[in-house]
Structure formats: C-alpha cells, structure tokens
Amino acid sequence: MKVFLRLTLMMVGLLIGALCLEVGLRCRTAYDNYRVQRADSQKLSGKVMAGQIVKFNSNRKLVYDLRPNLDVNFMGVPVKTNAEGFRDSDHPLLTPPGQRRVIFLGDSNLFGWGVAYESCYQRVFARKLSKWDSMNMGRPGYNAAQEVECFRVYGLKYKPDVVVVNFISNDTQLPNYIQRSPWDMSASFMIDWIVGRLSRDTLLPPPPPKGHVSGPYKQEDNPARVPDQYKDLVGWEAVERSYKELAELGRQHHFRIVLLSFPMRDDIGVKYAREAGFEMCDFQPTLDKLLKKRGLTELRNSELVLSPKDAHPGPLVHEACGEFMADWFQKNFP
C-alpha cells in the first residue's frame, strides 16, 4: 500500500511539474512575441540582440524581416539596414545606366554575421566589379524557401540580370521566430521545447537535443516534427520546390540564376540547383587552397571562423569568396 501511495504521489508530482513547464514555456513564447513586437516600435541604438532587430511579417513564407533603417552594434560590429530592412544601401528601381544588376539571396553568411560591412564578400565583389549594381538581400536565419519568397516580394521589382543564391546545408531547416500563439492547443510546447522547435531569441541554430541521432534529415528539417503551417518551408522537398519556382521566375523575367555554396559546398543542394537549371559557382576549391595555405584541415574550429563557438566565416574567408566571385563573373558574364 505504501509503495502504491509513493508511486501515485510521484506520478502526481511529475504531472504537476510537466504542467508547470508547459505553462512556463507558453509564457516565455508570449514574452518572445511581445519583445519582438515591442522592439519594432522602439528607436534602437548601441549594442542590440537578435530579437531586437527582427520584426514579424504577416507573410507566412517570410515569417520575419529585419527592421528597416537600423544603425546599431550587432554581433560586435556596426550594422545598418536600408529602407527595406537589408544590410545594404538603398537602390533605385531602374538599374543605373551602364551597369548590370545582380541580387544576392542568402542568410547570415551573406548578411555578414559578425563581419564589418565592407569586409562582407558581397561588398568585396561590388568593389571589384563596379559595372555591376550589386544588391545584398541576405537575412540571418532564412532558409531556401524564405530566400526565394524574399526575392519574389522584395527583389523582383528591381529587374536583375543575375540572381545569386548563397546555399548552405541548413537551408532546409525550420525558420527562427516562427509565430506561435501561447493559446495554441494543437501541440505541446513542452515537447516542442524538447526537440528544439519553439521560437528562440537567437538567430543561431539551436544545438541538437540530447540523444539526437543524425539521419536523413538535419536538425529541424524533418517535416514530421514541424508545426503544420510551416511544413512546406522545410526539408529537401522545400528546397527543390523553391528552386523550381525561382527558375520559373527567371524564365519569365529573363534573369540568370547562379548557385554559390558558401562557405562550403553541399552536394545535395547542388543537385537540386542543377536540376532547376542554375549555373554553378563553386567556391570549394578556393576555400581548400586557403585552408592548405594556412596549414588547416577544416574550416570549423579554425582561425578562419569567428570563434570556437561560432562557425560563421571570418573576414579572410569573405575576402577570398568576394575576389573569387568577381573573377568568376568576369569569365562567365563578360
């Protein structure tokens, strides 16, 4: 009888604990939503966090934008955004006379995470090729589906001659800052927290949950683990579908599409880009030479990334990529 009572009390305690955790996570999500919404109405200056520079977008495929007209310190470097929320200057709708236009699509690597603006590879490219009007539409945390939607919403009106897609292996994954109501009873926030798919206050990918075993999917790109309203944004099927959509836009509006794997090549991403008809700009051999020159065997955990805890490429890798891309453009788009 005593054993049964103890087990009963233990089960009741566990249930109460789980209920408290569920309520606490819903409150945290409500606060995350409030913080992002509140930041959008505040004038920012000085050092800021990721949650302060983003704003929710009612477009389900975009999820969020960067706030426009920022002038802040983010990740240790000055960050300014233009009127549309990109880390770039404002551009006229019509391409300036005597120039051609290229739009870069990507995530934190293109944005220049932790890197001074003029050191970003897109800016290195722009200085090398002044005959190209180069536009940076990179946003930290975006996946492939968001990047293509971002181009459709923001980039198409600029009528580019070329679109460059910066692909990395996490472009299949669940976006950050997914907009979830704390009153959503369709799923357990506790379970979502355990597998790492709740909205977060960082634009960096979360660490894999304890016990996670790598398989055919990367962390958070398995559609079976994703809230229903975002299922079509994740996984390799989303990459394939998005690239086909971009290719169709290219045929309709007469621009060429280039895939750049930066910082490292991802063969699966290359496969879907080739099938969609993209042209390939392979930075990997150049990166391999840079690593060999410095006596390194891998990029991660090396002196070429921001820090041992942050594997984003540093200024030297950006510079090498910008120069490589400028040479590649001169050869392929004379």
Contacts in CASP RR format, 6 or more apart in sequence:
PFRMAT RR
TARGET T0000
AUTHOR 0000-0000-0000
METHOD contacts of the structure
MODEL  1
MKVFLRLTLMMVGLLIGALCLEVGLRCRTAYDNYRVQRADSQKLSGKVMA
GQIVKFNSNRKLVYDLRPNLDVNFMGVPVKTNAEGFRDSDHPLLTPPGQR
RVIFLGDSNLFGWGVAYESCYQRVFARKLSKWDSMNMGRPGYNAAQEVEC
FRVYGLKYKPDVVVVNFISNDTQLPNYIQRSPWDMSASFMIDWIVGRLSR
DTLLPPPPPKGHVSGPYKQEDNPARVPDQYKDLVGWEAVERSYKELAELG
RQHHFRIVLLSFPMRDDIGVKYAREAGFEMCDFQPTLDKLLKKRGLTELR
NSELVLSPKDAHPGPLVHEACGEFMADWFQKNFP
18 190 0 8 1.000
21 190 0 8 1.000
21 193 0 8 1.000
22 188 0 8 1.000
22 189 0 8 1.000
22 190 0 8 1.000
25 189 0 8 1.000
25 190 0 8 1.000
25 192 0 8 1.000
25 193 0 8 1.000
25 198 0 8 1.000
26 182 0 8 1.000
26 183 0 8 1.000
26 189 0 8 1.000
27 182 0 8 1.000
28 198 0 8 1.000
29 180 0 8 1.000
29 182 0 8 1.000
29 189 0 8 1.000
29 198 0 8 1.000
29 199 0 8 1.000
30 182 0 8 1.000
32 199 0 8 1.000
32 200 0 8 1.000
32 201 0 8 1.000
33 56 0 8 1.000
33 179 0 8 1.000
33 180 0 8 1.000
33 182 0 8 1.000
33 199 0 8 1.000
35 51 0 8 1.000
35 52 0 8 1.000
35 201 0 8 1.000
36 51 0 8 1.000
36 54 0 8 1.000
36 55 0 8 1.000
36 56 0 8 1.000
36 64 0 8 1.000
36 177 0 8 1.000
37 56 0 8 1.000
39 51 0 8 1.000
39 52 0 8 1.000
39 53 0 8 1.000
39 54 0 8 1.000
39 55 0 8 1.000
39 67 0 8 1.000
40 55 0 8 1.000
40 56 0 8 1.000
40 67 0 8 1.000
42 52 0 8 1.000
44 52 0 8 1.000
44 53 0 8 1.000
44 67 0 8 1.000
44 70 0 8 1.000
44 72 0 8 1.000
45 71 0 8 1.000
45 72 0 8 1.000
46 72 0 8 1.000
46 73 0 8 1.000
47 72 0 8 1.000
47 73 0 8 1.000
47 74 0 8 1.000
47 76 0 8 1.000
48 72 0 8 1.000
48 73 0 8 1.000
48 74 0 8 1.000
49 74 0 8 1.000
49 201 0 8 1.000
49 202 0 8 1.000
50 74 0 8 1.000
50 140 0 8 1.000
50 201 0 8 1.000
50 202 0 8 1.000
50 203 0 8 1.000
51 177 0 8 1.000
51 201 0 8 1.000
51 202 0 8 1.000
51 203 0 8 1.000
52 72 0 8 1.000
53 66 0 8 1.000
53 67 0 8 1.000
53 70 0 8 1.000
53 72 0 8 1.000
53 74 0 8 1.000
53 79 0 8 1.000
53 81 0 8 1.000
54 64 0 8 1.000
54 65 0 8 1.000
54 66 0 8 1.000
54 67 0 8 1.000
54 177 0 8 1.000
54 203 0 8 1.000
55 64 0 8 1.000
55 65 0 8 1.000
55 66 0 8 1.000
55 67 0 8 1.000
56 63 0 8 1.000
56 64 0 8 1.000
56 177 0 8 1.000
56 179 0 8 1.000
57 63 0 8 1.000
57 64 0 8 1.000
57 65 0 8 1.000
59 149 0 8 1.000
59 153 0 8 1.000
60 229 0 8 1.000
60 230 0 8 1.000
61 145 0 8 1.000
61 146 0 8 1.000
61 149 0 8 1.000
61 233 0 8 1.000
62 146 0 8 1.000
62 149 0 8 1.000
62 150 0 8 1.000
62 153 0 8 1.000
63 146 0 8 1.000
63 175 0 8 1.000
63 176 0 8 1.000
63 177 0 8 1.000
63 178 0 8 1.000
63 179 0 8 1.000
63 230 0 8 1.000
64 175 0 8 1.000
64 176 0 8 1.000
64 177 0 8 1.000
65 85 0 8 1.000
65 139 0 8 1.000
66 81 0 8 1.000
66 85 0 8 1.000
66 86 0 8 1.000
66 87 0 8 1.000
66 139 0 8 1.000
66 140 0 8 1.000
67 81 0 8 1.000
67 85 0 8 1.000
68 81 0 8 1.000
68 82 0 8 1.000
68 83 0 8 1.000
68 84 0 8 1.000
68 85 0 8 1.000
69 81 0 8 1.000
69 82 0 8 1.000
69 83 0 8 1.000
69 85 0 8 1.000
70 79 0 8 1.000
70 80 0 8 1.000
70 81 0 8 1.000
70 85 0 8 1.000
71 78 0 8 1.000
71 79 0 8 1.000
71 80 0 8 1.000
72 78 0 8 1.000
72 79 0 8 1.000
72 80 0 8 1.000
73 79 0 8 1.000
74 114 0 8 1.000
75 113 0 8 1.000
75 114 0 8 1.000
76 114 0 8 1.000
77 114 0 8 1.000
77 115 0 8 1.000
77 116 0 8 1.000
77 117 0 8 1.000
78 116 0 8 1.000
78 117 0 8 1.000
79 87 0 8 1.000
79 117 0 8 1.000
80 87 0 8 1.000
80 117 0 8 1.000
81 87 0 8 1.000
81 88 0 8 1.000
82 88 0 8 1.000
82 89 0 8 1.000
82 90 0 8 1.000
83 90 0 8 1.000
84 90 0 8 1.000
84 154 0 8 1.000
86 135 0 8 1.000
86 136 0 8 1.000
86 137 0 8 1.000
86 138 0 8 1.000
86 139 0 8 1.000
86 154 0 8 1.000
87 111 0 8 1.000
87 112 0 8 1.000
87 117 0 8 1.000
87 120 0 8 1.000
87 136 0 8 1.000
87 138 0 8 1.000
88 135 0 8 1.000
88 136 0 8 1.000
88 137 0 8 1.000
91 133 0 8 1.000
91 135 0 8 1.000
91 158 0 8 1.000
93 157 0 8 1.000
93 158 0 8 1.000
93 159 0 8 1.000
94 159 0 8 1.000
95 101 0 8 1.000
95 133 0 8 1.000
95 158 0 8 1.000
95 159 0 8 1.000
95 161 0 8 1.000
96 133 0 8 1.000
98 131 0 8 1.000
99 131 0 8 1.000
99 132 0 8 1.000
99 133 0 8 1.000
100 131 0 8 1.000
100 132 0 8 1.000
100 133 0 8 1.000
100 161 0 8 1.000
100 162 0 8 1.000
100 333 0 8 1.000
101 132 0 8 1.000
101 133 0 8 1.000
101 134 0 8 1.000
101 135 0 8 1.000
101 158 0 8 1.000
101 159 0 8 1.000
101 160 0 8 1.000
101 161 0 8 1.000
101 162 0 8 1.000
102 132 0 8 1.000
102 133 0 8 1.000
102 134 0 8 1.000
102 135 0 8 1.000
102 160 0 8 1.000
102 161 0 8 1.000
102 162 0 8 1.000
102 163 0 8 1.000
102 164 0 8 1.000
102 329 0 8 1.000
103 135 0 8 1.000
103 137 0 8 1.000
103 151 0 8 1.000
103 155 0 8 1.000
103 158 0 8 1.000
103 160 0 8 1.000
103 162 0 8 1.000
103 163 0 8 1.000
103 164 0 8 1.000
104 110 0 8 1.000
104 122 0 8 1.000
104 134 0 8 1.000
104 135 0 8 1.000
104 136 0 8 1.000
104 137 0 8 1.000
104 138 0 8 1.000
104 163 0 8 1.000
104 164 0 8 1.000
104 166 0 8 1.000
105 137 0 8 1.000
105 138 0 8 1.000
105 147 0 8 1.000
105 148 0 8 1.000
105 150 0 8 1.000
105 151 0 8 1.000
105 163 0 8 1.000
105 164 0 8 1.000
105 165 0 8 1.000
105 166 0 8 1.000
106 137 0 8 1.000
106 138 0 8 1.000
106 139 0 8 1.000
106 142 0 8 1.000
106 147 0 8 1.000
106 165 0 8 1.000
106 166 0 8 1.000
107 138 0 8 1.000
107 139 0 8 1.000
107 140 0 8 1.000
107 141 0 8 1.000
107 142 0 8 1.000
107 143 0 8 1.000
107 147 0 8 1.000
107 166 0 8 1.000
107 168 0 8 1.000
107 170 0 8 1.000
107 171 0 8 1.000
108 140 0 8 1.000
108 141 0 8 1.000
108 203 0 8 1.000
108 312 0 8 1.000
109 166 0 8 1.000
109 168 0 8 1.000
109 262 0 8 1.000
109 263 0 8 1.000
109 312 0 8 1.000
109 313 0 8 1.000
110 120 0 8 1.000
110 121 0 8 1.000
110 122 0 8 1.000
110 136 0 8 1.000
110 137 0 8 1.000
110 138 0 8 1.000
110 166 0 8 1.000
110 262 0 8 1.000
111 120 0 8 1.000
111 136 0 8 1.000
111 138 0 8 1.000
111 139 0 8 1.000
111 140 0 8 1.000
112 120 0 8 1.000
112 312 0 8 1.000
112 318 0 8 1.000
113 140 0 8 1.000
113 306 0 8 1.000
113 310 0 8 1.000
113 312 0 8 1.000
114 306 0 8 1.000
114 312 0 8 1.000
114 314 0 8 1.000
115 306 0 8 1.000
115 312 0 8 1.000
115 313 0 8 1.000
115 314 0 8 1.000
115 315 0 8 1.000
115 318 0 8 1.000
116 315 0 8 1.000
117 123 0 8 1.000
119 315 0 8 1.000
119 318 0 8 1.000
119 319 0 8 1.000
120 136 0 8 1.000
120 318 0 8 1.000
121 262 0 8 1.000
121 317 0 8 1.000
121 318 0 8 1.000
121 319 0 8 1.000
121 321 0 8 1.000
121 322 0 8 1.000
121 325 0 8 1.000
122 134 0 8 1.000
122 136 0 8 1.000
122 322 0 8 1.000
123 136 0 8 1.000
124 318 0 8 1.000
124 319 0 8 1.000
124 321 0 8 1.000
124 322 0 8 1.000
124 323 0 8 1.000
124 326 0 8 1.000
125 132 0 8 1.000
125 134 0 8 1.000
125 322 0 8 1.000
125 323 0 8 1.000
125 325 0 8 1.000
125 326 0 8 1.000
125 329 0 8 1.000
126 132 0 8 1.000
126 134 0 8 1.000
128 322 0 8 1.000
128 323 0 8 1.000
128 326 0 8 1.000
129 326 0 8 1.000
129 329 0 8 1.000
129 330 0 8 1.000
132 329 0 8 1.000
135 155 0 8 1.000
135 158 0 8 1.000
135 160 0 8 1.000
137 147 0 8 1.000
137 150 0 8 1.000
137 151 0 8 1.000
137 154 0 8 1.000
137 155 0 8 1.000
138 147 0 8 1.000
138 150 0 8 1.000
138 166 0 8 1.000
139 146 0 8 1.000
139 150 0 8 1.000
140 203 0 8 1.000
141 175 0 8 1.000
141 176 0 8 1.000
141 203 0 8 1.000
142 150 0 8 1.000
142 175 0 8 1.000
143 170 0 8 1.000
143 171 0 8 1.000
143 172 0 8 1.000
143 173 0 8 1.000
143 174 0 8 1.000
143 175 0 8 1.000
143 233 0 8 1.000
143 234 0 8 1.000
143 238 0 8 1.000
144 165 0 8 1.000
144 167 0 8 1.000
144 171 0 8 1.000
144 172 0 8 1.000
144 238 0 8 1.000
144 239 0 8 1.000
144 242 0 8 1.000
144 243 0 8 1.000
145 232 0 8 1.000
145 233 0 8 1.000
145 234 0 8 1.000
145 238 0 8 1.000
145 239 0 8 1.000
145 241 0 8 1.000
145 242 0 8 1.000
146 175 0 8 1.000
146 233 0 8 1.000
147 165 0 8 1.000
147 171 0 8 1.000
147 242 0 8 1.000
148 242 0 8 1.000
148 243 0 8 1.000
148 245 0 8 1.000
148 246 0 8 1.000
149 242 0 8 1.000
151 163 0 8 1.000
151 246 0 8 1.000
151 249 0 8 1.000
152 245 0 8 1.000
152 249 0 8 1.000
156 249 0 8 1.000
156 253 0 8 1.000
159 253 0 8 1.000
159 255 0 8 1.000
160 255 0 8 1.000
161 255 0 8 1.000
161 256 0 8 1.000
161 333 0 8 1.000
162 255 0 8 1.000
162 256 0 8 1.000
162 257 0 8 1.000
162 258 0 8 1.000
162 333 0 8 1.000
163 246 0 8 1.000
163 250 0 8 1.000
163 255 0 8 1.000
163 256 0 8 1.000
163 257 0 8 1.000
163 258 0 8 1.000
164 257 0 8 1.000
164 258 0 8 1.000
164 259 0 8 1.000
164 260 0 8 1.000
164 281 0 8 1.000
164 325 0 8 1.000
165 243 0 8 1.000
165 246 0 8 1.000
165 257 0 8 1.000
165 258 0 8 1.000
165 259 0 8 1.000
165 260 0 8 1.000
165 273 0 8 1.000
165 278 0 8 1.000
166 260 0 8 1.000
166 261 0 8 1.000
166 262 0 8 1.000
167 259 0 8 1.000
167 260 0 8 1.000
167 261 0 8 1.000
167 262 0 8 1.000
167 266 0 8 1.000
167 269 0 8 1.000
167 270 0 8 1.000
167 273 0 8 1.000
168 261 0 8 1.000
168 262 0 8 1.000
168 263 0 8 1.000
168 264 0 8 1.000
168 266 0 8 1.000
169 218 0 8 1.000
169 266 0 8 1.000
169 268 0 8 1.000
169 269 0 8 1.000
170 205 0 8 1.000
170 218 0 8 1.000
170 221 0 8 1.000
171 239 0 8 1.000
171 269 0 8 1.000
172 217 0 8 1.000
172 218 0 8 1.000
172 221 0 8 1.000
172 234 0 8 1.000
172 235 0 8 1.000
172 236 0 8 1.000
172 238 0 8 1.000
172 239 0 8 1.000
173 205 0 8 1.000
173 218 0 8 1.000
173 219 0 8 1.000
173 220 0 8 1.000
173 221 0 8 1.000
173 234 0 8 1.000
173 235 0 8 1.000
174 197 0 8 1.000
174 220 0 8 1.000
174 221 0 8 1.000
174 226 0 8 1.000
174 230 0 8 1.000
174 233 0 8 1.000
174 234 0 8 1.000
175 230 0 8 1.000
175 233 0 8 1.000
176 199 0 8 1.000
176 200 0 8 1.000
176 202 0 8 1.000
176 203 0 8 1.000
177 199 0 8 1.000
177 200 0 8 1.000
178 197 0 8 1.000
178 199 0 8 1.000
178 227 0 8 1.000
178 230 0 8 1.000
179 199 0 8 1.000
180 198 0 8 1.000
180 199 0 8 1.000
180 227 0 8 1.000
182 189 0 8 1.000
186 227 0 8 1.000
186 228 0 8 1.000
187 227 0 8 1.000
189 198 0 8 1.000
192 198 0 8 1.000
192 227 0 8 1.000
194 209 0 8 1.000
195 209 0 8 1.000
195 225 0 8 1.000
196 206 0 8 1.000
196 209 0 8 1.000
196 220 0 8 1.000
197 220 0 8 1.000
197 225 0 8 1.000
197 226 0 8 1.000
197 227 0 8 1.000
200 206 0 8 1.000
204 310 0 8 1.000
205 219 0 8 1.000
205 220 0 8 1.000
206 219 0 8 1.000
206 220 0 8 1.000
208 219 0 8 1.000
212 219 0 8 1.000
217 235 0 8 1.000
220 226 0 8 1.000
220 234 0 8 1.000
221 234 0 8 1.000
221 235 0 8 1.000
221 236 0 8 1.000
222 234 0 8 1.000
222 235 0 8 1.000
223 231 0 8 1.000
223 234 0 8 1.000
223 235 0 8 1.000
223 237 0 8 1.000
226 233 0 8 1.000
226 234 0 8 1.000
232 238 0 8 1.000
232 241 0 8 1.000
236 268 0 8 1.000
236 269 0 8 1.000
236 272 0 8 1.000
239 269 0 8 1.000
239 272 0 8 1.000
240 272 0 8 1.000
240 275 0 8 1.000
240 276 0 8 1.000
243 272 0 8 1.000
243 273 0 8 1.000
243 275 0 8 1.000
243 276 0 8 1.000
243 278 0 8 1.000
244 276 0 8 1.000
246 257 0 8 1.000
246 276 0 8 1.000
247 257 0 8 1.000
247 276 0 8 1.000
247 277 0 8 1.000
247 278 0 8 1.000
249 255 0 8 1.000
250 256 0 8 1.000
250 257 0 8 1.000
256 279 0 8 1.000
256 333 0 8 1.000
257 276 0 8 1.000
257 277 0 8 1.000
257 278 0 8 1.000
257 279 0 8 1.000
258 278 0 8 1.000
258 279 0 8 1.000
258 280 0 8 1.000
258 281 0 8 1.000
259 269 0 8 1.000
259 270 0 8 1.000
259 273 0 8 1.000
259 278 0 8 1.000
259 279 0 8 1.000
259 280 0 8 1.000
259 281 0 8 1.000
260 281 0 8 1.000
260 283 0 8 1.000
260 321 0 8 1.000
260 325 0 8 1.000
261 269 0 8 1.000
261 270 0 8 1.000
261 282 0 8 1.000
261 283 0 8 1.000
261 284 0 8 1.000
262 283 0 8 1.000
262 313 0 8 1.000
262 321 0 8 1.000
263 283 0 8 1.000
263 287 0 8 1.000
263 299 0 8 1.000
263 313 0 8 1.000
263 317 0 8 1.000
263 321 0 8 1.000
264 284 0 8 1.000
264 287 0 8 1.000
264 299 0 8 1.000
265 282 0 8 1.000
265 283 0 8 1.000
265 284 0 8 1.000
270 280 0 8 1.000
273 280 0 8 1.000
274 280 0 8 1.000
279 332 0 8 1.000
281 325 0 8 1.000
281 328 0 8 1.000
283 321 0 8 1.000
283 324 0 8 1.000
283 325 0 8 1.000
286 320 0 8 1.000
286 321 0 8 1.000
286 324 0 8 1.000
287 299 0 8 1.000
287 317 0 8 1.000
287 320 0 8 1.000
287 321 0 8 1.000
290 304 0 8 1.000
290 316 0 8 1.000
290 317 0 8 1.000
290 320 0 8 1.000
291 297 0 8 1.000
291 298 0 8 1.000
291 299 0 8 1.000
291 302 0 8 1.000
291 304 0 8 1.000
294 302 0 8 1.000
294 303 0 8 1.000
294 304 0 8 1.000
296 302 0 8 1.000
296 303 0 8 1.000
296 304 0 8 1.000
299 305 0 8 1.000
299 311 0 8 1.000
299 313 0 8 1.000
299 317 0 8 1.000
300 311 0 8 1.000
301 308 0 8 1.000
301 311 0 8 1.000
304 313 0 8 1.000
304 314 0 8 1.000
304 316 0 8 1.000
304 317 0 8 1.000
305 311 0 8 1.000
305 312 0 8 1.000
305 313 0 8 1.000
305 314 0 8 1.000
305 317 0 8 1.000
306 312 0 8 1.000
306 313 0 8 1.000
306 314 0 8 1.000
313 321 0 8 1.000
END
